[in-house]
Amino acid sequence: MSQAPLLDDDPVLPAGLDQSRLTCLVGYAASRAALELRKTFERHLGPLGLKVVDYSILVLVASNPQVNQRQLGQALDISAPNMAITLDRMAASGWVERVRSTQDRRAMLIHLTAAGRDLIARAEKIAATMEQGALRMLSPAERALLIELLLKVWSGKRR
C-alpha cells in the first residue's frame, strides 16, 4: 500500500500522531476534508440557524418546484422517517410548507414559504464565498477537478 503525499512530505499531522497509515486512504482524506468544510459551513451559515441538511433541502426545493418528500429523501440519502422529522422542524421554523399535489393526491409537495425564500437567498450569497478560505491552497482549476472527482466517486455507485 503506497503512502499518500502530505504537505511537506510530513506524515505527522496536527494532532502530533503519525497518521500515514490512514492518509493513504481516500475515504480518510475525504472525511478529514469534509470535517473542515463542515466547520466552515457552521461558522458561516450556522448563525442563520441552518444545518447542512436544511441548506441542501432549501436549495433543492428552490430549484425543483414540484419536489416531494420522497424525492428529497432519495436525493439526499435520508430515510423517510428522518426526512419527515427534518421537514417538520423546517415547517415549524416557517421555512417550508407541505402542499397536496394536484396531479397525485397522495403526494405532498414541499414548497418554500416567503421566509424560506428569503433565507435561501441570504444563505446562497454567503455560500458563494464561504469555502474560499478553507480551499485557498487550491487553484480554481484544482478546485474544479476536486469537485469533478468527488462527484465521479459519488455518482459511480449509481451506475
Residue, then its C-alpha position, 0 to 999 in steps of 0.5 A: m500500500s503506497q503512502a499518500p503525499l502530505l504537505d511537506d512530505d510530513p506524515v505527522l499531522p496536527a494532532g502530533l500522531d503519525q497518521s500515514r497509515l490512514t492518509c493513504l486512504v481516500g475515504y480518510a482524506a475525504s472525511r478529514a476534508a469534509l470535517e473542515l468544510r463542515k466547520t466552515f459551513e457552521r461558522h458561516l451559515g450556522p448563525l442563520g440557524l441552518k444545518v447542512v441538511d436544511y441548506s441542501i433541502l432549501v436549495l433543492v426545493a428552490s430549484n425543483p418546484q414540484v419536489n416531494q418528500r420522497q424525492l428529497g429523501q432519495a436525493l439526499d440519502i435520508s430515510a423517510p422517517n428522518m426526512a419527515i422529522t427534518l421537514d417538520r422542524m423546517a415547517a415549524s421554523g416557517w421555512v417550508e410548507r407541505v402542499r397536496s399535489t394536484q396531479d397525485r393526491r397522495a403526494m405532498l409537495i414541499h414548497l418554500t414559504a416567503a421566509g424560506r425564500d428569503l433565507i435561501a437567498r441570504a444563505e446562497k450569497i454567503a455560500a458563494t464565498m464561504e469555502q474560499g478560505a478553507l480551499r485557498m491552497l487550491s487553484p480554481a482549476e484544482r478546485a474544479l477537478l476536486i469537485e469533478l472527482l468527488l462527484k465521479v466517486w459519488s455518482g459511480k455507485r449509481r451506475 
